[in-house]
């Protein structure tokens, strides 16, 4: 980071670097699997987010990984699945892969940019509060967002005052980016 950057510029640069790392993996997986995630129904996607967040929490509590992977890959997965969730909200699920890799990347970039813009607005209003938080708090907040998504799904989207599933996906993405930044070696 350039020494003349202000705190917001530093956060923006760190966020963009984290998303670039996630995007690179997403693109490689598209090469290998195409957009196979298009078949995920909303509840299945929510459960996928849930198992990733639960694994992070388990690693934080026990400090032990029997498969030899730490929390960084799980935060990356949460970011990428959060973006997939936003794409699925826009497009619905499919019975087969119905999207080419180029279209998937265009949508990935659209939603990662929206997440960045939301983070910038919230980061300004909260004055970098995320830097004073523990990574374990991001994990708990992500799990809370997932539970909210489950409830909204159980209510078939018929909420009284709550944010929608899309807002929860955005928060999951942003908390995961903060976790990824703080978990950086």
PyMOL commands that set and color helices and strands:
alter all, ss='L'
color gray80, all
select helices_A, chain A and resi 7-33+36-39+42-62+72-91+101-126+129-132+135-154+165-182
alter helices_A, ss='H'
color red, helices_A
deselect
rebuild
show_as cartoon
